[in-house]
Amino acid sequence: MAFLPFNITKQKKLKVIIIGAGYAGMAALTTLARFASDTDITIIDPRQHHIKTTHLHETFRYPLEDVLVSFRDIVNRFGCRHIAASIHFTHNDLEYFQQQKQLPVQEEFLDFDYLVVATGNPDRPVQPSEDIVLLKNFETSSGSNLISQSLNKSDQSNLSISVVGGGATGIQFLFELKHFLNRIKRPATLRLIHSKDRVLESFPIAFNDYIQSRMQELDIAFHPYCYFQQQQSGHVHLKNKLTQQQFTLPSMLSLLFLGKQQQDPLLANVFGQVIVNNQALQNIFTAGDNSSYESIGTNAHTAQSAVRKGKLVARNILRHAGFPGLLEPYIHQDLGYVIHLGPHDAVGWLGTQNNIMTGMPALAIKEIVEAQYDLLLSGIDTYVV
């Protein structure tokens, strides 16, 4: 379906605004630049860098700069404009934007032919503390620096560190942290705290079995059915989900990976056009984690799904602007998923969720997928479907 013909009108240079420069926004940008290099594209994102968030756990081994792509470089590479701003809007606002073909940004009113909303969901709110590390902290400081600073400040003889959250992000950080502590020869009790009975509960149970066996080998404690309450005065305060009993464990630091705060998603039709009041807004598309397509395609909150949605809406913008205007439906299904378990191990599935892969073969697949995205950012699209 990606090769359906489209014809871009030559009488008018398209103006496209993309709100959000995560995986979906960057995929939309690079696809527009590939097929219609004269498109006037404006990226709106409050940050100064595009962050490859699926690599942040690797900053225990590599510099943070390896996972940051400066918007200055992106502007120079693709000839777009970047505005460092946050846009807040309601569904009714989107109807107004559709009518006016304008978007108010700071003190400007930006005209557009098409608008792409490629925003994600915010992190769950957490009471800040100097003994708590959140995912956003890894966006400004590497894992090795963050943990080293905490270790150097601690006067505890028996160090304990808690990782809260047994989803994909928490698991990847857990294993990278363990290997980092081993590498710098700093013994510490490391534990995983999770509110469910097993990790990665949305994945095949073989994922849980493999990960828990690796945790036992590495002497990582597991505390299931536990809610995080707070981290304070060298202790983590927990509540047992089943018994409601509250208790504390020694912990100099807690790394919290509680997931995203769920919001009302932007509904879209099968082509990615936003639906408001049961009507599709013809010139406003959505992609990313906060989009929900009415189609057989996956709405999973994965980087691969975000990339596919971003590429699709870009192609559909060009189809809609051309003749005969036939749009492409979203039918993508993830063909695999791999989770890092430190520098030399991984677990994942390929093709079907029954086809479980571990170790170096799983790592090789993940590296191939990540290399595809790096090439996309450089302007080379190797995605086939």
C-alpha positions in Angstrom: 0.0 0.0 0.0 3.0 2.3 0.5 3.5 2.4 -3.2 0.1 3.6 -4.3 0.6 6.4 -6.9 -0.1 10.0 -6.0 0.3 13.2 -7.8 1.2 16.4 -6.0 -0.3 19.6 -7.4 2.4 21.8 -8.8 0.4 25.1 -8.6 0.9 25.4 -4.9 3.7 24.9 -2.4 2.3 23.0 0.5 2.5 24.4 4.0 2.6 21.6 6.7 2.8 22.1 10.5 3.8 19.1 12.6 3.1 19.4 16.4 5.5 17.1 18.2 8.9 15.9 17.1 9.0 12.4 18.6 9.2 9.3 16.4 5.9 10.0 14.6 6.7 13.6 14.0 10.1 12.9 12.6 8.8 10.1 10.4 6.2 12.5 9.0 8.9 15.2 8.4 11.4 12.9 6.6 8.7 11.3 4.4 7.4 14.7 3.3 11.0 15.8 2.6 11.6 12.7 0.6 8.6 12.8 -1.7 8.0 16.6 -1.8 11.2 18.4 -0.9 9.8 21.9 -1.6 7.1 21.5 1.1 7.2 24.3 3.7 7.4 22.3 7.0 7.3 23.8 10.5 8.1 21.5 13.5 6.7 22.6 16.8 8.4 21.0 19.9 9.5 22.7 23.2 12.8 20.8 23.3 16.1 21.7 21.5 16.7 18.1 20.5 14.8 15.1 19.1 15.4 12.4 21.7 15.6 8.7 20.7 13.9 7.7 23.9 14.1 4.0 23.2 17.9 4.3 23.6 18.0 6.2 26.9 18.8 3.1 28.9 22.0 2.8 26.9 23.4 6.0 28.4 24.8 3.8 31.2 27.3 2.8 28.5 27.3 5.6 25.9 27.2 9.4 26.0 23.8 11.0 26.2 24.8 12.9 23.0 24.5 9.7 21.1 20.7 9.6 21.5 20.1 13.4 20.9 19.6 14.9 17.5 19.8 18.7 17.5 16.9 20.5 15.8 19.5 22.8 14.4 20.9 19.9 12.5 17.4 18.7 11.5 16.6 22.2 10.2 19.8 22.3 8.2 19.3 18.8 6.8 15.6 19.0 5.8 15.1 22.7 5.3 12.3 23.0 7.8 11.6 25.4 10.6 11.6 24.6 14.3 9.6 26.6 16.9 10.4 25.8 20.5 6.9 25.9 22.0 4.2 23.8 23.6 0.7 23.8 22.0 -2.3 23.1 24.1 -5.7 22.7 22.4 -9.1 21.0 22.7 -11.0 19.0 20.2 -13.1 22.1 19.4 -9.9 24.0 18.8 -9.0 21.5 16.1 -12.3 22.2 14.4 -11.5 25.9 14.5 -8.0 25.3 13.1 -9.5 23.3 10.3 -11.9 26.1 9.4 -9.3 28.9 9.6 -6.3 26.9 8.3 -4.3 28.8 11.0 -2.5 27.8 14.2 -1.7 30.3 16.9 1.8 29.8 18.2 3.2 32.2 20.7 2.7 35.6 19.0 2.3 34.2 15.5 -0.6 32.9 13.5 0.8 30.2 11.2 -1.0 29.4 8.0 -1.1 25.8 7.0 -2.5 23.5 4.3 -2.2 20.5 6.6 -1.6 20.0 10.3 -0.2 16.9 11.8 -0.7 16.3 15.6 2.1 13.9 16.6 2.1 14.3 20.3 2.4 11.6 23.0 1.1 11.2 26.5 2.7 12.9 29.5 4.4 11.0 32.3 2.4 10.1 35.3 2.7 12.9 37.9 5.1 12.1 40.8 6.1 14.2 43.9 9.6 15.3 43.2 12.5 14.3 45.5 16.3 14.3 45.3 16.2 10.6 45.9 13.9 9.9 42.9 15.0 9.6 39.3 12.4 9.8 36.5 12.7 9.0 32.8 12.8 12.7 32.0 16.0 13.0 34.1 17.8 10.7 31.6 16.9 13.2 28.8 19.3 15.8 30.4 22.0 13.6 32.1 23.3 10.1 31.2 22.5 7.1 33.3 26.1 6.7 34.3 26.3 10.3 35.6 23.0 10.2 37.4 23.8 7.0 39.3 27.4 8.0 40.0 26.4 11.3 41.5 23.9 9.5 43.9 26.5 6.9 44.8 29.1 9.5 45.6 26.6 11.4 47.9 25.5 8.4 49.8 27.1 7.5 53.2 25.3 4.2 53.4 27.6 1.1 53.8 25.1 -1.3 52.3 23.7 0.4 49.2 20.2 -0.4 48.0 18.5 0.8 44.8 14.9 0.3 43.7 13.6 0.2 40.2 9.8 0.7 40.1 7.8 -0.5 37.1 8.1 -3.8 35.3 7.2 -2.6 31.8 9.6 -2.6 28.9 11.2 0.7 29.9 11.7 -0.3 33.6 13.1 -3.7 32.6 15.7 -2.2 30.2 16.9 0.3 32.7 17.0 -2.4 35.5 19.4 -4.6 33.5 21.6 -1.7 32.3 21.8 -0.4 35.9 22.9 -3.9 37.1 25.6 -4.2 34.5 26.8 -0.6 35.2 27.1 -1.4 39.0 29.1 -4.5 38.2 31.3 -2.7 35.7 32.3 0.1 38.2 32.5 -2.6 41.0 30.0 -0.9 43.3 28.1 -3.7 45.1 24.5 -2.8 45.8 21.2 -4.5 46.5 19.1 -4.0 43.4 15.3 -4.8 43.4 12.4 -4.5 41.0 9.1 -3.3 42.4 6.0 -4.0 40.3 2.3 -3.7 40.8 1.4 -6.9 38.9 2.3 -10.6 39.6 4.7 -10.8 36.6 6.7 -8.4 34.5 5.7 -7.4 30.9 2.2 -8.7 31.4 1.1 -7.5 28.0 3.8 -9.7 26.3 4.0 -13.5 26.1 4.5 -15.2 29.4 7.8 -16.5 28.0 9.2 -13.0 28.3 8.4 -13.0 32.1 9.9 -16.5 32.6 13.2 -15.6 30.8 13.5 -12.2 32.5 12.9 -13.6 36.0 15.4 -16.3 35.4 18.0 -13.7 34.4 17.1 -11.6 37.4 17.8 -14.6 39.7 21.1 -15.2 38.0 22.1 -11.6 38.6 20.7 -11.5 42.2 18.0 -8.9 41.5 15.2 -9.1 44.0 11.6 -9.0 42.7 8.7 -7.6 44.7 5.4 -8.2 42.9 1.9 -6.8 43.8 3.5 -3.7 45.4 2.6 -0.1 45.0 5.2 2.6 45.3 4.2 5.2 48.0 7.3 7.3 48.4 11.1 7.4 48.6 12.3 9.1 51.7 15.2 9.1 54.2 17.0 6.1 52.7 13.9 4.0 52.5 11.3 3.1 49.8 7.7 3.0 51.2 5.5 0.4 49.6 2.0 -1.0 49.9 1.1 -4.6 49.2 -1.7 -4.7 46.6 -3.3 -7.9 48.0 -3.0 -7.4 51.8 -3.0 -3.5 51.8 -0.1 -3.8 54.2 2.4 -0.9 54.2 6.1 -1.5 54.7 9.5 0.0 54.0 12.8 -1.3 52.5 16.2 0.2 52.6 16.7 2.2 49.4 19.1 5.1 48.8 17.5 5.8 45.4 14.3 4.9 43.5 14.1 4.9 39.7 10.5 5.4 38.7 9.1 4.1 35.4 5.4 4.3 36.1 4.3 4.7 32.4 2.3 7.5 30.8 -0.7 9.3 32.1 -3.6 8.1 30.0 -5.5 10.9 28.2 -8.5 10.9 25.8 -6.8 9.9 22.5 -7.3 11.8 19.3 -9.6 9.6 17.3 -8.7 9.2 13.6 -10.3 7.4 10.6 -8.5 4.7 8.8 -6.4 7.3 6.9 -5.2 9.2 10.0 -7.5 12.2 9.7 -8.7 13.4 13.0 -12.4 12.8 13.9 -14.2 15.5 15.9 -18.0 15.3 16.5 -18.2 12.3 14.2 -16.7 14.2 11.3 -13.3 13.8 9.8 -11.2 16.9 9.6 -9.9 16.7 6.0 -6.7 18.7 6.6 -5.7 17.6 10.1 -4.0 14.3 10.7 -2.7 12.6 13.9 0.0 10.1 14.7 2.0 9.1 17.7 1.0 7.6 21.0 -2.0 9.9 21.6 -3.7 8.7 18.4 -6.2 6.0 18.0 -7.1 4.9 14.5 -10.3 3.2 13.6 -8.7 0.5 11.5 -7.2 -2.9 11.7 -3.7 -1.4 12.2 -2.1 -1.6 15.6 -2.5 1.3 18.0 0.3 0.0 20.2 2.4 2.6 22.0 5.6 1.5 20.3 8.2 3.5 18.4 7.6 1.3 15.3 3.9 2.0 15.3 4.6 5.7 15.7 7.0 5.7 12.8 4.5 3.9 10.6 1.7 6.3 11.5 4.0 9.3 10.8 5.0 8.0 7.4 1.4 7.1 6.5 0.0 10.6 7.3 2.7 12.2 5.3 1.9 10.1 2.3 -1.8 10.8 2.7 -1.2 14.5 2.9 0.5 14.3 -0.5 -2.3 12.1 -1.9 -5.0 14.4 -0.5 -3.2 17.4 -2.1 -2.9 15.7 -5.5 -5.1 14.0 -8.0 -7.1 11.8 -7.7 -6.8 12.1 -4.0 -7.0 8.4 -3.1 -5.8 7.9 0.5 -4.0 5.0 1.9 -5.5 3.0 4.8 -3.5 2.2 8.0 -3.0 -1.5 8.2 0.3 -1.8 9.9 0.9 -4.6 12.5 4.2 -4.8 14.4 6.2 -7.7 13.1 8.2 -8.1 16.3 9.4 -6.5 19.5 12.7 -6.8 21.4 13.7 -5.7 24.9 17.3 -5.1 25.9 18.5 -7.0 28.9 21.9 -5.3 29.2 24.7 -5.0 26.6 24.8 -8.7 25.7 21.3 -10.1 26.1 17.7 -9.5 24.9 14.3 -11.1 24.6 11.8 -10.6 21.9 9.4 -12.1 19.3 9.6 -12.0 15.6 6.8 -12.7 13.1 4.4 -14.1 15.7 4.3 -13.8 19.4 5.0 -17.6 19.7 8.3 -17.2 18.0 10.4 -16.1 21.0 14.0 -15.1 20.6 16.7 -14.5 23.2 20.3 -13.6 23.5 22.4 -12.4 20.5 19.8 -13.2 17.8 17.3 -11.0 19.6 19.9 -8.3 20.0 20.8 -8.4 16.3 17.1 -7.9 15.3 16.8 -4.9 17.6 20.0 -3.3 16.2 18.7 -3.7 12.6 15.4 -2.0 13.5 17.2 0.8 15.3 19.6 1.2 12.3 16.6 1.7 10.0 15.4 4.6 12.1 18.9 6.2 12.2 19.0 6.0 8.4 15.5 7.6 8.3 16.7 10.6 10.3 19.6 11.0 7.8 17.1 11.1 4.9 17.4 7.4 3.8 14.2 5.4 4.0 14.8 1.6 4.2 11.3 0.7 5.4 9.6 -1.6 2.9 6.1 -1.9 4.3 
